[in-house]
Amino acid sequence: MRHRPLGSALALATLFGASSALAAGWDTPILYSAEHMGMGGAAIGYVDDPSAIFHNPAGIVRTEGLTLMANATFILGSITSSPAPDPTNVESEPIVAVAPLIAVTYKFTDWFAAGLAFYPVASAGATYHYTPGGTSTEIEDTTKVTFLEISPSIAFALPGNVKLGAGYRISSVSLDRFRDTSLPLDFTLEGWNFAGLRFGAQWDPIPELQIGLVYRHKTETEITDDKAIVLNPAATVKASGSLVLPGKFGAGIRLNLNPLAFVLDYEYTIQSQSDELLIDTDPTTIIAINSVFRWSDSSTLRFGVEYGIDDTFFLRGGFMFDGRATQKKWASAFGTPPGPSYTGTLGFGFKPDAPWDLNFAVAYRTGSATVTQDDVNEGLSEHPCQACSKAGDYSLSMLGAYLDFTYSFH
């Protein structure tokens, strides 16, 4: 595999150890932060720390003074799929991902706050080693997709306990592909996008209830590599394509019944905005490579409960349902199986009478689906796909661990 310098944002992610995780579509549903992941990741209705820049920017006006936050997300897992006709049902190499969220907010007045955050927002990928039937040569087959964001954000507190927030999203996107066969693939397509937005609102109708709404704007990023190897090992070409991070709507509530609190989020992702990835080359090579997506819009439901002890120690639990987005007709060996996934979470929080707090959480996610040859044939008849995977049993299992630390100067 060729080794070439990546863009500065990708280099920063590598410094923190970021790697590929798995998602229904590109979004990774088990990311941030430890406090909220302990409750199934639900944070749209109420969040009062700098991770609000990711969850719902309206929440940053709930922070106090200058607030710093660091969250580390560790994910370990594997997937089983059929990246080639033979062999089928191949287990990937262990997937190890470290996704940081680093954020800072400052509350200038009682009604205005601003902040800045860096975080990976979405990803997919895996590495397989397999030996095709009738041969003795082992093949390495790798794909990694990563979306990183830097987001400056602002929020306002309005009369009537209404809070509004907005974030500007600067994105770095990369697609790393490697396959060592007689028709090899070896390229890293990269690009930047400066047209992303996120909007959020929160309302506290009574002290015991918080309600939130959030919207993420669709982005489409052009990615290129001037020295790609695409099917011809003897020549490099310029390769290009585009990747879409789809729009998303979310709504959430938090009900406070001291010492218990209940949270519920619903997210609707417009996955149908991702139709196909076509990798063009200049000069033209043997064949254009396409990955057919034609994903279905999907829903994610998050539920959690928190029990406080003396307003200092907090025990948390949660559950997440992530609906199917990918199609059996065009299955991928490098992402979530074409079926729903289920996640259970547990967490613990410590908030002493001090300007800091510490939270820890764990999550376990699983999902599976079976792709038949009839499914594959149907996809080929509708829209042929050179990069799609084959019939077989698809499954994933992932274990996540989360740690966050927040400090406020006020």
N, C-alpha and C positions, 0 to 999 in steps of 0.2 A: 504494500500500500504506500502511495506517495504521502509525504508529510510536508505540508506547506503552512505558512503562518495564516492564522485566521484573523478576522476583524477584531477590533479592540474590545468590543462587548463580548465576543465569544471567548477571547483570551481571558477576560475578567471572569467569565463563568467557569472556564477551565481552572483558573486559580482557586476558585472555591470548590472545585471537584464536581461541577454540574455534569450530569449525564442524562441519558434518555430514560423517561418513564413512559407509562402507557395511558392512553386516554380513549374515551368514546369520541371519536373525532380526534382533534389535536388537544383539546382541553384535558388537563390532568385533574381529576376531581378530588384528589387527596393531597393538597399542597399546603395551605397556610391557615392560620398559624397554630401553635400548640394549644393556646387557650380555646380557640374555636374548633379545632379539629377534635378536641376531646368531646365536643357536643355535635359530632357529625359534620363539622365544617360550616354550621349555620351561623351567619354573622350579618346578614343584610339588614335585619330589623334593628340591631343594636351592636355597635362596636365603638369602643372609646379609646383605642390605641392607634398607633401609626399604621397598622395593617389595614385600617380603613381605606387607605389609598388603593388597595387591591380589592377589598370586599365591597365597600360602599363609601365613596369619598365624602359624603355628608357627615360621616362619623368623626372626621378629624377635628371638627369644631367642638367635640366633646373632650378633647385632650386638654391638658393644662400646661402653660408655660412652654418651655423647650422640652420635647419628649423624644428620646432616642429608643429605637427598637431593633433587635437582631433576632431573627428566627432561623434555625437550621432544620431542614427537613431531610431525613435519611430514608431512602426507599430501597428495599431489597426484594427481588422477585424473579419470576421466570414465566415464559409463555410456551405453550405447545401449539404447533401449527404444521402446515405442509408447504414450505417455501418452494418445493420442487415436486414433480410428479412421482419421483422415486428417490429417496424414501419419503414416506408420509409420516405424520404425527411425530415430528422432530421436536425435542425440547431445546430451547435456546440456552445459550450461555447465561450464567447468573447476571441479572440486571441490577446494577448498583447505581443509585442516583443520589446526589447531594444538592438540594435546591435551597439557596439562601434567599431570605427576604431581609433587606436592610432599609430602614426607613427613619425619617426624622420629620417632626411636625413642630410648628411654633404657633401659639395662640396669641395674636397681636392684641386683640380686644375681646370683650365678652361675646362679640358677634362675628368675629372673623378669625380664621386660622388658615395656614398654608402648610404644605409638606412636600416631600420628595422621597421616592422609593425606587429601589432596583430589585427585580425578581425575575426568574424564569416563569413564564405564564402558561406554556403549553409545550408538549413534546410527544414523541413516539419513537420506537426503535427497538432493535434487538440484534444480536449476532448469533448465527448458526454455523456449526461445522457438521458437514454430512458427506457421505460417500455415495454418489449415485449408483444404482444397480448396474452390475456388469463392469464396474471400474474399480480401481484401487486407489484413486486419487481423491484426497479429502478436499472439499471446497469450503472456503470461508465466504459467508454471505451476510453482509452488514448494511443496515440502514439506520440513520439517526436524523431526526428532525427536531429542531429546537427553536422556540420563540422566546426571546428575552425582551423585557420592557424596562424602560426608565420613565417614571411618571411624576411630573410636578402637578400638584393638585391644590385646590382652594375649597373652602367651605364657609357658609354663612349661617348664623342663627337668626331666624326671623320671628316676629311675634306669633303667638299661638303655639309655641313649642315645635315649630317647623324648622328643619335644617336642610339646606341644599348644598350639594357639592359637585365639583367637576374636576376631571383629571385629563391631562394631555398625555397621550401615550406615544413614546418614541420606541420603535421596535427594531430589533435585529433578528433576522431569520436565516437559518442555515439548513441545508439538506446534504448530508454526507452519505455517499453510496459507494460500496465496494463489493465486487464479486470477482473471484479469480478463476474464470473459466476461459475457454478458447475465444469466447466473445465477452471480454471483461468489461467491467464498469468500475471506474475509479474517479470520483469527482466530489467536490465540495462546492455546492452552489450557495451563494451568500447574497444578502441584500438588506437594505434599510427601508423603513417606512416611517414617515413623519406626519401621518394623517389619522392617527388613532385618537379616539375620545371615549370617556366614560362619564356618565352622569348618575347622580344618586340623590335620594330624598329620604328623610326620616321624620316621623311625627310621633310625639308622645301625647296622645289624647288624655291619658290619666297617668299618674306616676307608676302604676302597675303594668302598663302596656306600652310597648314601642312597636312601631310599624315602619317598614322600609321598602323602598323601590330602587332598582338600579338598572341601568342600560349600558351595554358595551357596544360600541360602533364597530362594524365590520372593517377589516383591513385586508388589502391584497398587496402582496409584496413581490416585486420582481427580483429574482435571484439568478446569479450568473457565476460561471467559472471559465476563465480564459484558457485554462490548460487541462481540460477534461479528457479522460479516456473513455470513449463511448463505443463499445463493440469492436473497435480496431486497436489492437495492442501496439501497433507500429506508429500511431499518430495521435497528436493531441488536437482538440478542437475547442471552439468556444461553445459552451452549452448554456442554455437559459430556460427558465420556466417561471411560474408564479405560484405562490401558496396563499391561501385564504385562511385567515382566522375569523370565523363567522361572528355575526352579531349575537347578542345574548340579552334576554330580559330576566330579571329576578325580582321576587317579592319575599319579604320575611316578616315574622312577628316574634316578639319576646314577651312572655308573661311572667311577671315577678310576684311570687307568692312566698315571701320570705319564711323559711330559709331555702325554699325551692324556686327554681326558675326553669321555664320551658321555652325552647326555641324551635322554630319551624321555618325552613326556607324552601322555595320552589324556584327552579331555574328552567327557562325554555331557551334552548340554543338553536339558532337557525342554521342547522348543519347542511341543509340543502343548498346553501351558498357555496359549498365546496363540491364542484362537479367533476373536475378532472385535472390532473397534472400532466401536461405535455412538455417533454423536454426536447427543445429544438437545438440543432447544432449548426455551426457555420465553420467550415463547409459541411454540407449534408453528408451524413454517414449512411450505413446500410439501411437503417430503419429508424423512424421516429419512435421514441419510447414514451408510452403513456401509462399512467395509473388512473384507472377509472374509479371515482369515488361515488358520485350520485348518492351521497349520504341522506338519511332521513332526519328531519327535525327531531330533536330528542328532549326529554325532560329529566331533570335531576331533582330528587326530593331528599331533603336533609332534616333530620329530627334529633334533638338533644335535650338533656336534662342536666341541671347543675344543683348540687346541694352544698350550701355554705355552712361552715362551722365557725361561729364567732366572727363572721366577716373577715376571716383570715385564711382559713383552709377551705378549698373547694374540691369536691369530688364530682366528676363529670362522666357522662356516657352518651353515646349517640349511635345513629344508624343512618345509612345513605343508600338510596336506590338510584342507579344511573342507567337510564334507558338506552336501548340499542340505537346506534346511529349508522354504523357501517352495514353494508349489504352482503348477504351470503353469495350473491351472484358475482361480486367483485371483492372477495375476501383478501385481507392482507396479513402476511405473517409477521408484520412489524408493528401491530397495534392491538387494540382491544378486540377480542372475538366478536363476531356479528351477533351479539345477544346482550341482554342486560347484565349488569354487575351489581354486587351487593357488598357493603362495607360496614363493619362494626368498629366502634371507637371507644376508648377509655382515656380519661385524663385526670390530672391533678394540678391544682393551682395553689400558690402561696403568695398572699398579698398582705405583708405586715404593715404596721403603722409606720411606713417609711416611703421614700419617694421612688421605690422600685417594686417590681413583682416578677415572679418566675413561674413558668408553666411548663408542663410536660404532658405528652399524649402519645398513644399508640393507635394504629389502625390496621385492620386486616381486610383486604379486598379480594374478591374472587368472582369469576364469571366463566361461562363456557358456552359453546355452540357446536353443532355438527354441520359441516358443509358437504353436500352430496354432489356427485358428478352431474346430476340433473341441474343443480343450482349453477354449477360452473358452465354447463352447456347453454343454459338460458342466458347467462351474462355474455358469452361469446356470440350468441345470435343477436343480441340487442346492441352491444357495443364491445368489440374485441379489446382486450387489455393485455399488453405485453408484460406488465410488471405485477399482475395480480397472482395470488397464490392458488393452490389446488385443493381438491376435495380432501376431507379428513376431519379429525376432531380438533377443535380449537379451544384452548383454555388459558387462564391466567391465574396466578396467585401472587399477591403482593403484601408485604409487611412494611408499614411506615412508622417511623419514630420521629417525634417533634419536640423541640426545645426552644422556648423563646424567653427573652429577657428585655424588660422595659424599664427605663429610668427617666424621671421627670425632674427638671430644674425649674422650680417655681417658688 
